[in-house]
Amino acid sequence: MDQSARKFVITYTLTLMCIAIIITIFEVTLIWQVFITLTCLSTVIITTPTKKLPVKDKAVLITGCDRGIGHVLAKQLDRKGFYVFAGCLKNRGQGSKDLVDGSSSRLQTLQLDVSKLTQVKSALHTVEQQLHSKGIQLWGIVNNAGICYIGNVEIMTEEDIQKIMTINYTGPVNICKHFLPLLRRSRGRLVNVASNAGLAPIPLMGAYCASKSALVTISEVWRYELKMWGIKVATIIPSGYKTGIMSYDMIATGNRWWNKASPIVKKDYGQECFYIKFKQKNRDFFLSAEFSDICYKIEDALLSSKPKSRYYSGFLAEFIPFIYIYLPVWLSDYLLSVLANWFEFNPKMQNY
Ligand SMILES: NC(=O)c1ccc[n+]([C@@H]2O[C@H](COP(=O)([O-])OP(=O)(O)OC[C@H]3O[C@@H](n4cnc5c(N)ncnc54)[C@H](OP(=O)(O)O)[C@@H]3O)[C@@H](O)[C@H]2O)c1
């Protein structure tokens, strides 16, 4: 029994039990019995998994497969029977090698830096050739590649602020500009991996938040624009996965920023603030190394007959945006100062 079927059976059983308990304990009148039963069953129907389309002869392009979510997803979709084109930032690296060694011959890795148009064009050329020779169509694109640096925009260099935007937002735009004609022909699926940081502010992740907000917005726009071609678009909102995204070389990055910072910024912040770390207790508490939920949701976005427009996955993915959007400012400011206070950050000039 797969995860969705198991979830359905559990939800259905629990619902029936709850109805029975409420009716027995409270001896409710017939009209209430009907109301409670209908409410509970409609909830079950809404959460019931939809029909899955067959995988046979479907190809999918995933970006950022060297490690992390993209890497695990590429292997999972290969096991399911997809033809996977796994874009890797370093196609001769260990991640790419692991993918080839651990997958079927249907999976093919590609050199693909999403910020470099020459590589996007060359990947398109390879994919078109492969599709043609195998007689299959490109069914899905998963824009997964992304980077994050921790720091505020006063501390970071202009180049690194720009780099975050270029990879996280311009990258998916580059991919779509080149690959959408293939999806138009298959009436396939576009899946964009954004972040809860694109829906709510996370202190010290401003550049990343802005890039993911841009991605969330263009993803929604594509959802409307591409409907006329039969292409369905889903935005994935992950949060709290223990991947490589925060394990960049913080010392080299901090040194780079420190060397380019203005004297007044150096004086006000102090050098410590250029090497911002996750508070260890937060790292242990907030991050999970188990990727099955997010991979399952991306698979659903690719194969469900009625995919959702947005999928949330991981600790706090839905909760942080909910707090930010729906609660009164005094309360959301307080809760976010507790829930999104993830990093060690103690500027020298403390009288602010
Ligand atoms: N982890 C989370 O909790 C979380 C939360 C919200 C959103 N996300 C999003 O989920 C996606 C996957 O991230 P992850 O957590 O799996 O991080 P990850 O482990 O760092 O994986 C990101 C992948 O993207 C690759 N990449 C970096 N720059 C690239 C470029 N210019 N072109 C193509 N590929 C590039 C990286 O290559 P290298 O390995 O060579 O660096 C890596 O393989 C990202 O879009 C991220 O923003 C993750």
The ligand as a Tripos MOL2 file, in Angstrom:
@<TRIPOS>MOLECULE
LIG
   48    52     1     0     0
SMALL
NO_CHARGES

@<TRIPOS>ATOM
      1 N1         16.3930   22.2570    2.5000 N.am      1 LIG1
      2 C1         15.3080   22.9370    2.8350 C.2       1 LIG1
      3 O1         14.8030   22.8690    3.9480 O.2       1 LIG1
      4 C2         14.6550   23.8350    1.8250 C.ar      1 LIG1
      5 C3         13.6860   24.7200    2.2890 C.ar      1 LIG1
      6 C4         13.0530   25.5390    1.3870 C.ar      1 LIG1
      7 C5         13.3800   25.4710    0.0420 C.ar      1 LIG1
      8 N2         14.3520   24.6120   -0.3870 N.ar      1 LIG1
      9 C6         14.6680   24.5990   -1.8160 C.3       1 LIG1
     10 O2         14.7900   23.2720   -2.2560 O.3       1 LIG1
     11 C7         15.6490   23.2590   -3.4110 C.3       1 LIG1
     12 C8         16.6630   22.1470   -3.2520 C.3       1 LIG1
     13 O3         17.5550   22.5380   -2.2140 O.3       1 LIG1
     14 P1         18.2410   21.5170   -1.2000 P.3       1 LIG1
     15 O4         17.7270   21.8530    0.1410 O.co2     1 LIG1
     16 O5         18.1490   20.1280   -1.6980 O.co2     1 LIG1
     17 O6         19.7480   22.0750   -1.2530 O.3       1 LIG1
     18 P2         21.1060   21.4280   -1.8020 P.3       1 LIG1
     19 O7         21.3760   20.1570   -1.0940 O.co2     1 LIG1
     20 O8         22.1510   22.4890   -1.6880 O.co2     1 LIG1
     21 O9         20.7640   21.1390   -3.3120 O.3       1 LIG1
     22 C9         20.7040   22.1770   -4.2450 C.3       1 LIG1
     23 C10        21.2890   21.6760   -5.5370 C.3       1 LIG1
     24 O10        21.3040   22.7440   -6.5030 O.3       1 LIG1
     25 C11        22.5940   22.7450   -7.1120 C.3       1 LIG1
     26 N3         22.9150   24.0610   -7.6660 N.ar      1 LIG1
     27 C12        23.4550   25.1520   -7.0420 C.ar      1 LIG1
     28 N4         23.6310   26.1370   -7.9250 N.ar      1 LIG1
     29 C13        23.1980   25.6690   -9.1170 C.ar      1 LIG1
     30 C14        23.1450   26.2020  -10.4220 C.ar      1 LIG1
     31 N5         23.6170   27.4250  -10.7080 N.pl3     1 LIG1
     32 N6         22.6450   25.4330  -11.4220 N.ar      1 LIG1
     33 C15        22.2060   24.1970  -11.1720 C.ar      1 LIG1
     34 N7         22.2600   23.6180   -9.9810 N.ar      1 LIG1
     35 C16        22.7360   24.3460   -8.9610 C.ar      1 LIG1
     36 C17        23.5360   22.3450   -6.0150 C.3       1 LIG1
     37 O11        24.7620   21.9100   -6.5550 O.3       1 LIG1
     38 P3         26.0470   21.7180   -5.5610 P.3       1 LIG1
     39 O12        25.7600   20.4870   -4.7760 O.co2     1 LIG1
     40 O13        27.2090   21.5630   -6.4680 O.co2     1 LIG1
     41 O14        26.1270   22.9500   -4.7220 O.co2     1 LIG1
     42 C18        22.7230   21.2260   -5.3670 C.3       1 LIG1
     43 O15        22.8940   20.0290   -6.0540 O.3       1 LIG1
     44 C19        16.2530   24.6530   -3.5030 C.3       1 LIG1
     45 O16        15.5910   25.3980   -4.4810 O.3       1 LIG1
     46 C20        15.9850   25.2440   -2.1360 C.3       1 LIG1
     47 O17        15.9020   26.6410   -2.1660 O.3       1 LIG1
     48 C21        14.9940   23.7910    0.4840 C.ar      1 LIG1
@<TRIPOS>BOND
     1     1     2 1
     2     2     3 2
     3     2     4 1
     4     4     5 ar
     5     4    48 ar
     6     5     6 ar
     7     6     7 ar
     8     7     8 ar
     9     8     9 1
    10     8    48 ar
    11     9    10 1
    12     9    46 1
    13    10    11 1
    14    11    12 1
    15    11    44 1
    16    12    13 1
    17    13    14 1
    18    14    15 2
    19    14    16 1
    20    14    17 1
    21    17    18 1
    22    18    19 2
    23    18    20 1
    24    18    21 1
    25    21    22 1
    26    22    23 1
    27    23    24 1
    28    23    42 1
    29    24    25 1
    30    25    26 1
    31    25    36 1
    32    26    27 ar
    33    26    35 ar
    34    27    28 ar
    35    28    29 ar
    36    29    30 ar
    37    29    35 ar
    38    30    31 1
    39    30    32 ar
    40    32    33 ar
    41    33    34 ar
    42    34    35 ar
    43    36    37 1
    44    36    42 1
    45    37    38 1
    46    38    39 2
    47    38    40 1
    48    38    41 1
    49    42    43 1
    50    44    45 1
    51    44    46 1
    52    46    47 1
@<TRIPOS>SUBSTRUCTURE
     1 LIG1         1 GROUP 0 **** ****
